[in-house]
Amino acid sequence: MLAYLFARKAAGKYPSPLTSPVFLSTVIVITVLLLLNISYKEYEPGSAIMTYFLGPATVALAVPLYRQRKIISAYAVPALSGLIAGIVSTILSAVFIAYLLNLSDLILVSLTIKSITIPVASEVARIIGADSILVAAFVMITGMLGAMIGPFLMNSMKIHDPFSRGLAIGTIAHGIGTAEAAREGELQGAVSGAAMGMAAIITSLFLPIILPVFL
């Protein structure tokens, strides 16, 4: 918690992809564990309380979503179009990377669910025959990169509309990205949370149907 608070301060004072709170706090925690020679098995019980509160924190995303429901409803059609475009692009990009690097089918199917939140991705992994460990790694890396690079990339492309920013980050970078979006504002966080949930539902429903086309 102290590492995260420090990272929040650093991000506010020195905004950069490398000072993204999720990334910087993760680096700090890993560094401390290595320096003190603490194994993950020893660390895990101490972090259990934070892991437990991930559930309530995710449910709490419904509060800003409810407050912003009128705006979200007003832009439902274009938002759904953008959401579908984001889902399709992230799946096709995974397939393209796998073909380009001549990766195995196991890695290919594991890559296709990199942009949905881990609890859903773990279940989808069983359905499509993906490796759960690879899926967890790909999901974490995607979320981390989305939270680090996403806002700066959108700034460089002059995308400043809060609705659009929240939709983009939530669709691609799931929970980790949503945490970053919520730092920007309540609307961004609400839209990102909704996009994260919808992306997980749509992907889990249609990916098992269309994935055999690429194998």
Backbone as a chain_set.jsonl record, in Angstrom:
{"seq": "MLAYLFARKAAGKYPSPLTSPVFLSTVIVITVLLLLNISYKEYEPGSAIMTYFLGPATVALAVPLYRQRKIISAYAVPALSGLIAGIVSTILSAVFIAYLLNLSDLILVSLTIKSITIPVASEVARIIGADSILVAAFVMITGMLGAMIGPFLMNSMKIHDPFSRGLAIGTIAHGIGTAEAAREGELQGAVSGAAMGMAAIITSLFLPIILPVFL", "coords": {"N": [[0.828, -1.203, 0.0], [1.955, 1.227, 0.776], [3.861, 1.435, -1.221], [2.22, 1.814, -3.437], [0.964, 4.252, -2.775], [3.199, 5.93, -2.788], [3.872, 5.68, -5.487], [1.634, 6.869, -6.667], [2.017, 9.525, -5.866], [4.432, 10.046, -7.173], [3.633, 9.752, -9.839], [1.912, 11.911, -10.097], [3.656, 14.044, -9.817], [5.731, 13.565, -11.623], [4.708, 12.877, -14.436], [4.608, 10.067, -16.486], [4.914, 7.148, -18.592], [6.479, 5.314, -17.185], [6.097, 5.992, -14.559], [3.587, 5.21, -14.011], [1.157, 4.328, -11.657], [0.408, 1.566, -11.136], [2.409, 0.095, -12.476], [4.87, 1.187, -11.393], [4.556, 0.76, -8.605], [4.432, -2.021, -8.578], [7.021, -2.691, -9.445], [8.488, -1.646, -7.287], [7.585, -3.253, -5.123], [8.403, -5.838, -5.954], [11.165, -5.421, -6.064], [11.774, -4.905, -3.336], [11.052, -7.379, -2.202], [12.949, -9.031, -3.414], [15.374, -7.915, -2.476], [15.152, -8.359, 0.26], [15.078, -11.033, 0.247], [12.661, -12.497, 0.241], [10.369, -14.958, -0.41], [7.762, -15.609, -2.869], [5.868, -17.297, -1.819], [6.051, -16.797, 0.886], [5.309, -14.162, 0.925], [2.698, -14.115, -0.051], [0.553, -14.78, 1.921], [0.445, -12.383, 3.391], [-0.486, -10.601, 1.557], [-2.999, -11.391, 1.11], [-5.283, -10.145, 2.151], [-5.546, -7.848, 0.592], [-5.971, -9.004, -1.882], [-8.415, -10.197, -1.379], [-10.073, -7.953, -1.184], [-10.23, -7.146, -3.785], [-12.49, -8.091, -5.058], [-14.805, -6.697, -3.833], [-13.915, -4.114, -4.574], [-14.082, -4.175, -7.335], [-16.844, -4.531, -7.666], [-17.599, -2.11, -6.612], [-17.202, -0.405, -8.707], [-19.596, -0.122, -9.888], [-20.846, 2.051, -8.76], [-19.879, 4.684, -9.755], [-20.653, 4.067, -12.345], [-23.435, 3.927, -12.186], [-23.978, 6.581, -11.519], [-23.24, 7.873, -13.834], [-24.993, 6.925, -15.712], [-26.879, 8.087, -17.475], [-25.401, 9.491, -19.4], [-23.907, 7.396, -20.463], [-25.949, 5.807, -21.513], [-26.904, 7.545, -23.484], [-24.882, 7.5, -25.362], [-24.833, 4.912, -26.242], [-25.03, 3.386, -28.675], [-22.845, 4.291, -30.506], [-20.825, 3.695, -28.676], [-20.998, 0.912, -28.388], [-20.286, 0.16, -30.957], [-17.619, 1.054, -31.043], [-16.624, -0.557, -29.013], [-16.91, -3.182, -30.059], [-15.221, -2.934, -32.267], [-12.796, -2.595, -30.941], [-12.566, -5.07, -29.593], [-12.437, -6.885, -31.754], [-10.103, -5.962, -33.023], [-8.136, -6.437, -31.077], [-8.141, -9.208, -30.896], [-7.473, -9.946, -33.548], [-4.964, -8.754, -33.72], [-3.539, -10.316, -31.937], [-3.602, -12.789, -33.257], [-2.183, -12.07, -35.571], [0.359, -11.433, -34.509], [1.074, -13.946, -33.519], [1.195, -15.49, -35.891], [3.163, -14.054, -37.266], [5.445, -14.411, -35.697], [5.615, -17.075, -35.791], [4.432, -18.7, -33.796], [3.243, -21.282, -31.549], [0.062, -23.063, -31.707], [-1.024, -23.199, -29.155], [0.034, -20.978, -27.798], [-1.034, -19.024, -29.438], [-3.871, -19.218, -29.029], [-3.9, -18.581, -26.357], [-3.047, -15.967, -26.388], [-5.183, -14.635, -27.571], [-7.068, -13.933, -25.658], [-6.039, -11.918, -24.148], [-6.968, -9.405, -23.501], [-9.135, -9.449, -21.779], [-10.551, -9.455, -18.5], [-8.886, -11.16, -15.782], [-10.374, -13.137, -14.113], [-12.503, -13.902, -15.849], [-11.059, -14.531, -18.147], [-9.652, -16.769, -17.293], [-11.626, -18.717, -17.118], [-12.52, -18.788, -19.779], [-10.207, -19.697, -20.947], [-10.154, -22.409, -20.293], [-12.211, -23.35, -21.873], [-11.408, -22.886, -24.535], [-9.057, -24.24, -24.664], [-6.637, -23.056, -23.853], [-3.495, -22.159, -22.238], [-3.504, -21.727, -18.831], [-1.601, -20.436, -17.224], [-0.026, -19.02, -19.06], [-2.054, -17.386, -20.08], [-2.718, -15.808, -17.816], [-0.308, -14.407, -17.538], [-0.167, -13.019, -20.014], [-2.484, -11.465, -19.855], [-1.936, -9.829, -17.628], [0.354, -8.444, -18.549], [-0.707, -7.116, -20.769], [-2.669, -5.472, -19.547], [-1.012, -3.924, -17.904], [0.655, -2.606, -19.79], [-1.331, -1.249, -21.205], [-2.328, 0.499, -19.231], [-0.022, 1.972, -18.739], [0.86, 3.033, -21.255], [-1.412, 3.687, -22.733], [-2.927, 6.185, -21.941], [-0.979, 8.144, -22.609], [-0.556, 7.641, -25.286], [-3.072, 8.256, -26.337], [-3.14, 10.957, -25.681], [-1.118, 11.914, -27.365], [-2.367, 11.523, -29.769], [-4.29, 13.346, -29.611], [-6.731, 12.722, -28.367], [-9.042, 13.592, -26.283], [-11.556, 13.454, -25.232], [-13.457, 12.422, -22.502], [-15.237, 10.214, -22.417], [-14.526, 8.692, -24.668], [-11.863, 8.06, -24.024], [-12.13, 6.506, -21.694], [-13.599, 4.354, -22.725], [-11.822, 3.24, -24.615], [-9.591, 2.442, -23.018], [-10.776, 0.678, -21.141], [-11.778, -1.348, -22.815], [-9.485, -2.524, -23.923], [-7.529, -2.773, -21.881], [-8.628, -3.858, -19.573], [-9.123, -4.477, -16.025], [-6.795, -3.313, -14.822], [-6.252, -1.189, -16.512], [-8.652, 0.174, -16.143], [-8.4, 1.08, -13.526], [-6.46, 3.027, -13.927], [-7.877, 4.712, -15.649], [-9.879, 5.597, -13.938], [-8.456, 7.296, -12.327], [-8.236, 9.525, -13.884], [-10.803, 10.594, -13.998], [-14.296, 10.479, -12.928], [-16.176, 9.848, -14.941], [-14.565, 8.693, -16.962], [-13.652, 6.44, -15.547], [-16.086, 5.112, -15.028], [-17.087, 4.526, -17.622], [-14.976, 2.983, -18.565], [-15.079, 0.805, -16.802], [-17.573, -0.281, -17.503], [-17.044, -0.927, -20.175], [-15.016, -2.81, -19.836], [-16.428, -4.933, -18.607], [-18.391, -5.541, -20.59], [-16.736, -6.198, -22.756], [-15.546, -8.519, -21.807], [-17.777, -10.224, -21.649], [-18.755, -10.326, -24.339], [-16.49, -11.302, -25.711], [-16.088, -13.802, -24.463], [-18.362, -15.13, -25.278], [-18.292, -15.228, -28.102], [-15.674, -15.814, -29.004], [-14.929, -18.635, -28.679], [-16.381, -19.646, -30.814], [-15.459, -18.442, -33.195], [-12.717, -18.815, -33.123], [-11.685, -21.363, -34.125], [-11.382, -20.849, -36.864], [-8.915, -19.674, -37.215], [-7.081, -21.588, -36.607]], "CA": [[0.0, 0.0, 0.0], [2.872, 2.366, 0.794], [4.459, 1.507, -2.56], [1.217, 2.393, -4.343], [0.814, 5.664, -2.428], [4.395, 6.606, -3.303], [3.763, 5.701, -6.956], [0.622, 7.889, -7.004], [2.674, 10.828, -5.704], [5.426, 10.179, -8.242], [2.912, 9.93, -11.102], [1.387, 13.267, -10.118], [4.751, 15.01, -9.934], [6.52, 13.264, -12.823], [3.87, 12.027, -15.293], [5.344, 9.303, -17.492], [4.506, 5.736, -18.57], [7.263, 4.576, -16.185], [5.603, 6.311, -13.214], [2.212, 4.725, -13.862], [1.117, 3.753, -10.306], [0.395, 0.1, -11.1], [3.726, -0.38, -12.884], [5.913, 1.588, -10.46], [4.373, 0.067, -7.317], [4.803, -3.427, -8.791], [8.49, -2.733, -9.466], [8.966, -1.404, -5.917], [7.301, -4.441, -4.296], [9.283, -6.929, -6.395], [12.527, -5.071, -5.643], [11.869, -5.107, -1.883], [11.029, -8.828, -1.942], [14.245, -9.583, -3.837], [16.424, -7.424, -1.575], [14.975, -9.0, 1.572], [15.072, -12.481, 0.02], [11.351, -13.017, 0.636], [9.762, -15.698, -1.523], [6.355, -15.292, -3.11], [5.074, -18.133, -0.91], [6.022, -16.09, 2.173], [4.64, -12.869, 0.732], [1.294, -14.29, -0.43], [-0.432, -14.628, 3.009], [0.343, -10.984, 3.781], [-1.219, -9.847, 0.529], [-4.311, -12.032, 0.939], [-6.36, -9.204, 2.468], [-5.718, -6.981, -0.578], [-6.578, -9.836, -2.917], [-9.819, -10.372, -1.001], [-10.818, -6.726, -1.45], [-10.358, -6.923, -5.221], [-13.895, -8.35, -5.405], [-15.613, -5.522, -3.501], [-13.466, -2.944, -5.344], [-14.645, -4.32, -8.684], [-18.276, -4.269, -7.536], [-17.748, -0.678, -6.34], [-17.207, 0.316, -9.98], [-20.998, 0.111, -10.259], [-21.296, 3.343, -8.221], [-19.758, 5.713, -10.803], [-21.412, 3.636, -13.521], [-24.818, 4.339, -11.944], [-24.035, 8.041, -11.554], [-23.035, 8.337, -15.211], [-25.823, 6.058, -16.546], [-27.566, 8.846, -18.529], [-24.428, 9.767, -20.461], [-23.573, 6.111, -21.09], [-27.117, 5.419, -22.317], [-27.007, 8.442, -24.628], [-23.859, 7.139, -26.353], [-24.79, 3.454, -26.248], [-24.792, 2.827, -30.02], [-21.447, 4.469, -30.91], [-19.949, 3.008, -27.723], [-21.007, -0.503, -28.741], [-19.503, 0.042, -32.192], [-16.214, 1.16, -30.658], [-16.297, -1.735, -28.207], [-16.747, -4.317, -30.967], [-14.005, -2.677, -33.043], [-11.665, -2.861, -30.055], [-12.473, -6.511, -29.358], [-11.971, -7.517, -32.994], [-8.714, -5.577, -33.287], [-7.209, -7.073, -30.14], [-8.052, -10.627, -31.269], [-6.725, -10.034, -34.803], [-3.562, -8.416, -33.451], [-2.937, -11.504, -31.314], [-3.405, -13.78, -34.329], [-1.122, -11.562, -36.445], [1.63, -11.599, -33.794], [1.368, -15.38, -33.464], [1.616, -15.925, -37.23], [4.403, -13.359, -37.615], [6.549, -15.008, -34.94], [5.515, -18.529, -35.949], [4.178, -19.265, -32.474], [2.4, -22.48, -31.542], [-1.385, -22.832, -31.544], [-1.302, -23.001, -27.735], [0.328, -19.579, -27.489], [-1.993, -18.215, -30.193], [-5.173, -19.166, -28.347], [-3.69, -17.903, -25.071], [-2.92, -14.541, -26.68], [-6.441, -14.033, -28.028], [-7.887, -13.461, -24.534], [-5.169, -11.054, -23.348], [-7.601, -8.131, -23.15], [-10.286, -9.575, -20.871], [-10.133, -9.542, -17.103], [-8.354, -12.486, -15.445], [-11.364, -14.15, -13.702], [-13.215, -14.384, -17.034], [-10.066, -15.127, -19.035], [-9.31, -18.105, -16.775], [-12.7, -19.625, -17.497], [-12.496, -18.925, -21.235], [-9.016, -20.495, -21.267], [-10.518, -23.832, -20.203], [-13.111, -23.674, -22.989], [-10.708, -22.863, -25.823], [-7.838, -25.046, -24.585], [-5.453, -22.225, -23.655], [-2.71, -22.423, -21.039], [-3.954, -20.752, -17.832], [-0.458, -19.659, -16.745], [0.277, -18.069, -20.138], [-3.158, -16.431, -20.138], [-2.546, -14.866, -16.704], [0.834, -13.545, -17.853], [-0.528, -12.134, -21.128], [-3.493, -10.512, -19.375], [-1.259, -8.86, -16.764], [1.224, -7.606, -19.374], [-1.575, -6.249, -21.574], [-3.238, -4.462, -18.661], [0.061, -3.028, -17.466], [1.041, -1.758, -20.922], [-2.459, -0.367, -21.494], [-2.364, 1.552, -18.214], [1.181, 2.8, -18.862], [1.032, 3.697, -22.55], [-2.692, 4.12, -23.279], [-3.224, 7.614, -21.805], [0.003, 8.962, -23.334], [-0.806, 7.448, -26.712], [-4.262, 9.037, -26.673], [-2.752, 12.371, -25.626], [-0.355, 12.229, -28.575], [-3.313, 11.515, -30.884], [-5.258, 14.409, -29.28], [-8.022, 12.156, -27.949], [-9.231, 14.133, -24.935], [-12.925, 13.228, -24.77], [-13.405, 11.453, -21.397], [-15.982, 8.998, -22.756], [-13.702, 7.925, -25.608], [-10.672, 7.565, -23.324], [-12.548, 5.414, -20.825], [-14.01, 3.224, -23.566], [-10.629, 2.626, -25.207], [-8.772, 1.776, -21.998], [-11.521, -0.452, -20.574], [-11.901, -2.414, -23.808], [-8.205, -3.16, -24.204], [-6.65, -2.998, -20.727], [-9.448, -4.425, -18.476], [-9.144, -3.893, -14.685], [-5.629, -2.462, -14.556], [-6.495, 0.039, -17.254], [-9.776, 0.877, -15.52], [-7.854, 1.796, -12.365], [-5.797, 4.224, -14.459], [-8.923, 5.59, -16.175], [-10.583, 6.193, -12.802], [-7.623, 8.392, -11.83], [-8.478, 10.695, -14.728], [-12.106, 11.174, -13.689], [-15.357, 9.512, -12.661], [-16.772, 9.391, -16.198], [-13.623, 7.769, -17.589], [-13.671, 5.196, -14.784], [-17.38, 4.441, -15.209], [-17.144, 3.988, -18.981], [-13.963, 1.928, -18.646], [-15.604, -0.363, -16.089], [-18.623, -0.874, -18.328], [-16.393, -1.508, -21.352], [-14.317, -4.014, -19.378], [-17.414, -5.998, -18.415], [-18.991, -5.91, -21.88], [-15.703, -6.861, -23.567], [-15.394, -9.875, -21.281], [-18.971, -11.005, -22.013], [-18.8, -10.539, -25.787], [-15.367, -12.159, -26.094], [-16.305, -15.167, -23.971], [-19.456, -15.742, -26.033], [-18.034, -15.42, -29.534], [-14.326, -16.311, -29.316], [-14.895, -20.082, -28.925], [-17.037, -19.952, -32.094], [-14.679, -17.974, -34.336], [-11.295, -19.163, -33.002], [-11.254, -22.459, -35.017], [-11.063, -20.33, -38.19], [-7.511, -19.282, -37.259], [-6.219, -22.708, -36.201]], "C": [[0.866, 1.258, 0.0], [3.525, 2.551, -0.572], [3.492, 2.162, -3.536], [1.021, 3.878, -4.058], [1.996, 6.487, -2.944], [4.318, 6.749, -4.818], [2.734, 6.732, -7.409], [1.226, 9.285, -6.926], [3.647, 11.08, -6.848], [4.756, 10.443, -9.582], [2.354, 11.341, -11.222], [2.47, 14.312, -10.357], [5.549, 14.834, -11.22], [5.719, 12.345, -13.749], [4.669, 11.386, -16.425], [4.796, 7.881, -17.481], [5.226, 4.937, -17.481], [6.84, 4.895, -14.754], [4.127, 5.961, -13.06], [2.114, 3.978, -12.531], [1.16, 2.23, -10.251], [1.771, -0.458, -11.441], [4.786, -0.07, -11.824], [5.785, 0.874, -9.12], [4.727, -1.41, -7.429], [6.319, -3.59, -8.77], [9.059, -2.571, -8.057], [8.784, -2.649, -5.052], [8.23, -5.592, -4.662], [10.715, -6.674, -5.949], [12.734, -5.318, -4.156], [11.909, -6.599, -1.546], [12.365, -9.469, -2.303], [15.356, -9.178, -2.878], [16.362, -8.098, -0.208], [14.919, -10.52, 1.484], [13.787, -13.136, 0.538], [10.719, -13.703, -0.572], [8.297, -15.294, -1.693], [5.456, -16.075, -2.16], [4.973, -17.462, 0.468], [5.235, -14.787, 2.081], [3.123, -13.023, 0.575], [0.303, -14.152, 0.725], [-0.628, -13.179, 3.433], [-0.459, -10.153, 2.799], [-2.642, -10.365, 0.351], [-5.464, -11.057, 1.182], [-6.622, -8.264, 1.289], [-6.364, -7.745, -1.731], [-8.063, -10.023, -2.655], [-10.645, -9.145, -1.386], [-10.879, -6.363, -2.929], [-11.81, -7.106, -5.671], [-14.784, -7.157, -5.097], [-15.214, -4.277, -4.297], [-14.027, -2.987, -6.756], [-16.138, -4.017, -8.676], [-18.526, -2.775, -7.329], [-17.705, 0.163, -7.606], [-18.635, 0.609, -10.449], [-21.496, 1.475, -9.78], [-21.11, 4.465, -9.244], [-20.522, 5.358, -12.074], [-22.876, 4.075, -13.388], [-24.95, 5.853, -12.051], [-23.961, 8.583, -12.982], [-23.94, 7.598, -16.2], [-26.491, 6.813, -17.694], [-26.636, 9.131, -19.706], [-24.088, 8.485, -21.213], [-24.715, 5.643, -21.984], [-27.224, 6.258, -23.587], [-26.035, 8.066, -25.738], [-23.75, 5.629, -26.54], [-24.424, 2.869, -27.612], [-23.361, 3.049, -30.498], [-20.468, 3.761, -29.971], [-19.865, 1.52, -28.042], [-20.195, -0.752, -30.005], [-18.007, 0.09, -31.89], [-15.747, -0.043, -29.875], [-16.031, -2.948, -29.097], [-15.477, -4.16, -31.806], [-12.763, -2.98, -32.208], [-11.464, -4.348, -29.805], [-11.912, -7.231, -30.58], [-10.501, -7.213, -33.24], [-7.744, -6.265, -32.346], [-7.065, -8.572, -30.434], [-7.215, -10.792, -32.537], [-5.251, -9.698, -34.604], [-2.834, -9.597, -32.813], [-2.642, -12.572, -32.356], [-2.255, -13.361, -35.236], [0.253, -11.755, -35.803], [2.042, -13.072, -33.779], [1.852, -15.9, -34.813], [2.969, -15.324, -37.612], [5.612, -14.011, -36.947], [6.544, -16.53, -34.989], [5.337, -19.237, -34.6], [3.235, -20.457, -32.577], [0.93, -22.11, -31.376], [-1.746, -22.567, -30.087], [-1.064, -21.545, -27.334], [-0.661, -18.667, -28.206], [-3.314, -18.094, -29.444], [-5.053, -18.467, -26.993], [-3.597, -16.392, -25.259], [-4.259, -13.878, -26.992], [-7.297, -13.486, -26.887], [-7.077, -12.555, -23.606], [-5.857, -9.785, -22.87], [-8.877, -8.275, -22.339], [-9.778, -9.873, -19.467], [-9.845, -10.982, -16.675], [-9.418, -13.499, -14.997], [-12.131, -14.743, -14.888], [-12.252, -15.098, -17.972], [-9.699, -16.541, -18.594], [-10.369, -19.133, -17.162], [-12.724, -19.862, -19.01], [-11.32, -19.798, -21.66], [-9.335, -21.993, -21.243], [-11.36, -24.251, -21.411], [-12.354, -23.803, -24.298], [-9.396, -23.629, -25.808], [-6.564, -24.236, -24.471], [-4.735, -22.614, -22.371], [-3.015, -21.335, -20.002], [-2.811, -19.87, -17.324], [-0.066, -18.607, -17.785], [-0.794, -16.986, -20.209], [-3.0, -15.375, -19.048], [-1.411, -13.888, -16.989], [0.483, -12.546, -18.953], [-1.528, -11.066, -20.694], [-2.833, -9.425, -18.527], [-0.39, -7.901, -17.58], [0.398, -6.62, -20.198], [-2.171, -5.129, -20.732], [-2.212, -3.43, -18.234], [0.457, -2.066, -18.588], [-0.074, -0.775, -21.284], [-2.533, 0.794, -20.528], [-1.185, 2.509, -18.35], [1.16, 3.667, -20.114], [-0.266, 4.303, -23.076], [-2.969, 5.61, -23.155], [-2.263, 8.502, -22.603], [-0.18, 8.834, -24.848], [-2.019, 8.264, -27.15], [-3.984, 10.536, -26.619], [-2.025, 12.782, -26.907], [-1.25, 12.275, -29.805], [-4.442, 12.531, -30.678], [-6.662, 13.873, -29.036], [-8.236, 12.568, -26.497], [-10.642, 13.925, -24.395], [-12.934, 12.143, -23.693], [-14.124, 10.138, -21.692], [-15.129, 8.096, -23.645], [-12.486, 7.313, -24.922], [-11.029, 6.384, -22.424], [-12.912, 4.164, -21.605], [-12.796, 2.482, -24.119], [-9.832, 1.838, -24.174], [-9.481, 0.56, -21.43], [-11.622, -1.627, -21.521], [-10.611, -3.203, -23.954], [-7.456, -3.591, -22.944], [-7.382, -3.422, -19.461], [-9.273, -3.718, -17.125], [-7.995, -2.955, -14.384], [-5.785, -1.126, -15.278], [-7.615, 0.856, -16.651], [-9.326, 1.657, -14.29], [-7.168, 3.084, -12.795], [-6.83, 5.216, -14.979], [-9.647, 6.309, -15.039], [-9.784, 7.335, -12.186], [-7.866, 9.67, -12.621], [-9.804, 11.373, -14.39], [-13.166, 10.111, -13.53], [-15.973, 8.976, -13.942], [-15.856, 8.392, -16.898], [-13.642, 6.416, -16.884], [-14.949, 4.403, -14.99], [-17.465, 3.785, -16.579], [-16.153, 2.842, -19.139], [-14.448, 0.654, -17.962], [-16.683, -1.073, -16.883], [-18.023, -1.57, -19.544], [-15.669, -2.801, -20.993], [-15.283, -5.182, -19.239], [-18.019, -6.479, -19.721], [-17.993, -6.646, -22.763], [-15.516, -8.303, -23.117], [-16.563, -10.765, -21.706], [-18.967, -11.346, -23.5], [-17.692, -11.492, -26.233], [-15.604, -13.601, -25.675], [-17.411, -15.885, -24.742], [-19.046, -16.12, -27.457], [-16.652, -15.984, -29.874], [-14.287, -17.817, -29.538], [-15.498, -20.492, -30.278], [-16.126, -19.624, -33.27], [-13.209, -18.409, -34.299], [-10.853, -20.3, -33.918], [-10.882, -22.008, -36.437], [-9.569, -20.056, -38.33], [-6.557, -20.428, -36.93], [-6.065, -23.728, -37.347]], "O": [[0.557, 2.234, -0.685], [3.72, 3.678, -1.028], [3.899, 2.974, -4.368], [0.921, 4.679, -4.987], [1.823, 7.589, -3.465], [4.651, 7.797, -5.37], [2.934, 7.4, -8.423], [0.99, 10.125, -7.794], [3.69, 12.169, -7.419], [5.237, 11.254, -10.373], [2.323, 11.909, -12.313], [2.238, 15.329, -11.011], [5.988, 15.808, -11.832], [6.019, 11.154, -13.838], [5.318, 12.072, -17.215], [4.264, 7.441, -16.462], [4.661, 3.999, -16.919], [7.181, 4.155, -13.83], [3.489, 6.368, -12.089], [2.912, 3.073, -12.289], [1.865, 1.66, -9.419], [2.252, -1.378, -10.778], [5.52, -0.965, -11.403], [6.785, 0.429, -8.556], [5.261, -1.993, -6.485], [6.84, -4.518, -8.151], [9.996, -3.272, -7.676], [9.699, -3.057, -4.338], [8.781, -6.25, -3.78], [11.405, -7.594, -5.508], [13.755, -5.877, -3.756], [12.701, -7.031, -0.709], [12.855, -10.342, -1.588], [16.189, -10.005, -2.507], [17.394, -8.374, 0.405], [14.739, -11.21, 2.488], [13.822, -14.183, 1.183], [10.557, -13.092, -1.629], [7.681, -14.722, -0.794], [4.408, -15.583, -1.743], [3.94, -17.548, 1.132], [4.582, -14.37, 3.037], [2.358, -12.165, 1.015], [-0.71, -13.472, 0.559], [-1.736, -12.782, 3.794], [-1.039, -9.129, 3.161], [-3.401, -9.841, -0.464], [-6.493, -11.125, 0.511], [-7.771, -7.92, 1.01], [-7.195, -7.205, -2.462], [-8.874, -10.011, -3.581], [-11.776, -9.273, -1.855], [-11.514, -5.373, -3.293], [-12.301, -6.386, -6.54], [-15.454, -6.644, -5.993], [-16.074, -3.472, -4.656], [-14.405, -1.955, -7.31], [-16.643, -3.332, -9.566], [-19.526, -2.234, -7.8], [-18.124, 1.321, -7.592], [-18.856, 1.474, -11.296], [-22.462, 2.005, -10.33], [-22.081, 5.144, -9.578], [-20.982, 6.243, -12.796], [-23.482, 4.537, -14.355], [-25.926, 6.354, -12.61], [-24.547, 9.619, -13.294], [-23.688, 7.637, -17.405], [-26.661, 6.253, -18.777], [-27.037, 9.025, -20.864], [-23.992, 8.481, -22.44], [-24.482, 5.14, -23.084], [-27.592, 5.745, -24.644], [-26.319, 8.282, -26.916], [-22.704, 5.123, -26.947], [-23.601, 1.957, -27.696], [-22.7, 2.079, -30.87], [-19.418, 3.286, -30.402], [-18.787, 0.93, -27.977], [-19.496, -1.761, -30.111], [-17.228, -0.714, -32.403], [-14.617, -0.503, -30.041], [-15.042, -3.657, -28.908], [-14.748, -5.126, -32.028], [-11.796, -3.554, -32.709], [-10.334, -4.837, -29.804], [-11.026, -8.078, -30.462], [-9.737, -8.1, -33.621], [-6.646, -6.641, -32.757], [-5.99, -9.141, -30.244], [-6.351, -11.667, -32.604], [-4.386, -10.291, -35.249], [-1.665, -9.85, -33.106], [-1.574, -13.184, -32.348], [-1.44, -14.195, -35.629], [1.198, -12.186, -36.464], [3.208, -13.403, -33.997], [2.813, -16.667, -34.874], [3.813, -15.996, -38.205], [6.672, -14.144, -37.559], [7.346, -17.192, -34.331], [6.001, -20.232, -34.309], [2.52, -20.617, -33.567], [0.594, -21.001, -30.963], [-2.666, -21.799, -29.806], [-1.869, -20.955, -26.615], [-1.082, -17.651, -27.652], [-3.819, -16.989, -29.247], [-6.003, -17.832, -26.536], [-4.017, -15.627, -24.391], [-4.45, -12.695, -26.709], [-8.17, -12.653, -27.127], [-7.388, -12.437, -22.421], [-5.384, -9.148, -21.929], [-9.635, -7.313, -22.22], [-8.716, -10.466, -19.282], [-10.491, -11.914, -17.154], [-9.378, -14.639, -15.46], [-12.378, -15.948, -14.927], [-12.582, -16.145, -18.529], [-9.463, -17.412, -19.431], [-10.049, -20.274, -17.494], [-12.923, -20.987, -19.467], [-11.424, -20.554, -22.626], [-8.841, -22.75, -22.078], [-11.233, -25.371, -21.906], [-12.615, -24.713, -25.085], [-8.693, -23.673, -26.818], [-5.512, -24.673, -24.939], [-5.292, -23.31, -21.522], [-2.805, -20.152, -20.269], [-3.021, -18.694, -17.027], [0.193, -17.452, -17.445], [-0.481, -15.807, -20.377], [-3.132, -14.182, -19.318], [-1.528, -12.693, -16.719], [0.797, -11.362, -18.84], [-1.436, -9.911, -21.11], [-3.133, -8.242, -18.685], [-0.394, -6.694, -17.338], [0.748, -5.445, -20.314], [-2.179, -3.971, -21.15], [-2.487, -2.23, -18.203], [0.581, -0.862, -18.367], [0.189, 0.378, -21.625], [-2.768, 1.934, -20.929], [-1.32, 3.708, -18.108], [1.409, 4.871, -20.055], [-0.239, 5.312, -23.781], [-3.226, 6.259, -24.169], [-2.682, 9.493, -23.201], [0.016, 9.795, -25.592], [-1.999, 8.891, -28.209], [-4.527, 11.299, -27.418], [-2.277, 13.851, -27.462], [-0.947, 12.973, -30.772], [-5.406, 12.581, -31.442], [-7.653, 14.481, -29.441], [-7.673, 11.96, -25.586], [-10.898, 14.191, -23.221], [-12.458, 11.036, -23.948], [-13.675, 9.074, -21.268], [-15.022, 6.893, -23.407], [-12.12, 6.173, -25.207], [-10.315, 5.38, -22.396], [-12.577, 3.05, -21.203], [-12.745, 1.252, -24.097], [-9.441, 0.697, -24.424], [-8.858, -0.487, -21.252], [-11.559, -2.779, -21.091], [-10.644, -4.426, -24.094], [-6.821, -4.645, -22.929], [-6.809, -3.353, -18.374], [-9.273, -2.488, -17.076], [-8.19, -1.913, -13.758], [-5.486, -0.069, -14.722], [-7.555, 2.086, -16.639], [-9.809, 2.761, -14.037], [-7.275, 4.109, -12.122], [-6.687, 6.423, -14.781], [-9.988, 7.485, -15.159], [-10.361, 8.243, -11.589], [-7.718, 10.771, -12.091], [-9.916, 12.595, -14.485], [-12.972, 8.968, -13.944], [-16.266, 7.784, -14.034], [-16.32, 7.357, -17.376], [-13.648, 5.371, -17.534], [-14.916, 3.179, -15.114], [-17.866, 2.626, -16.693], [-16.463, 1.837, -19.779], [-14.252, -0.446, -18.478], [-16.72, -2.302, -16.941], [-18.441, -2.67, -19.904], [-15.703, -3.771, -21.75], [-14.997, -6.289, -19.695], [-18.148, -7.683, -19.944], [-18.354, -7.607, -23.443], [-15.347, -9.202, -23.941], [-16.364, -11.921, -22.078], [-19.15, -12.503, -23.88], [-17.932, -12.388, -27.042], [-15.35, -14.522, -26.451], [-17.398, -17.111, -24.848], [-19.401, -17.189, -27.954], [-16.482, -16.578, -30.939], [-13.666, -18.26, -30.504], [-15.168, -21.548, -30.817], [-16.017, -20.4, -34.22], [-12.529, -18.376, -35.324], [-9.748, -20.236, -34.455], [-10.148, -22.708, -37.134], [-9.01, -20.185, -39.42], [-5.341, -20.245, -36.974], [-5.376, -24.735, -37.188]]}, "num_chains": 1, "name": "protein.A"}
